[in-house]
Amino acid sequence: MLVNIILHNFLLKSVDKIPPIIFKFNYQFLTSVISYQLSSRT
């Protein structure tokens, strides 16, 4: 869970540095990866 917090903070800090479309894509990609890891962990 600590990794998720770090990734979330990194995303929040990087929002103003990258275009919204790229941010949206990266966010969806990361959330899918995180959800996959959580589902595979159980």
ZIGILIN-V208616 format. One record per residue. N is the residue number from 1. RES is the residue in three letters. PHI is phi in whole degrees, 0 to 359 (* if undefined). PSI is psi as a letter, one per 40 degrees, with the letter a starting at -180 (* if undefined). OMEGA is omega in radians with two decimals (none if undefined). Layout:
N_RES_PHI_PSI_OMEGA, N_RES_PHI_PSI_OMEGA
This chain:
1_MET_*_d_3.13, 2_LEU_297_d_3.12, 3_VAL_297_d_3.13, 4_ASN_297_d_3.13, 5_ILE_295_d_3.14, 6_ILE_297_d_3.12, 7_LEU_297_d_-3.13, 8_HIS_295_d_3.12, 9_ASN_296_d_3.11, 10_PHE_297_d_3.12, 11_LEU_296_d_-3.13, 12_LEU_297_d_-3.13, 13_LYS_284_d_-3.05, 14_SER_262_e_-3.06, 15_VAL_301_d_-3.05, 16_ASP_281_e_-3.07, 17_LYS_258_e_-3.07, 18_ILE_233_i_3.13, 19_PRO_299_i_-3.10, 20_PRO_302_d_-3.12, 21_ILE_295_d_3.13, 22_ILE_294_d_3.12, 23_PHE_298_d_3.14, 24_LYS_297_d_3.13, 25_PHE_296_d_-3.13, 26_ASN_297_d_-3.13, 27_TYR_294_d_3.11, 28_GLN_296_d_3.12, 29_PHE_295_d_-3.13, 30_LEU_295_d_-3.14, 31_THR_294_d_3.10, 32_SER_292_d_3.11, 33_VAL_294_d_3.14, 34_ILE_296_d_3.13, 35_SER_295_d_3.09, 36_TYR_295_d_3.12, 37_GLN_296_d_3.14, 38_LEU_294_d_-3.12, 39_SER_289_d_-3.14, 40_SER_283_d_-3.11, 41_ARG_286_d_-3.11, 42_THR_278_*_none
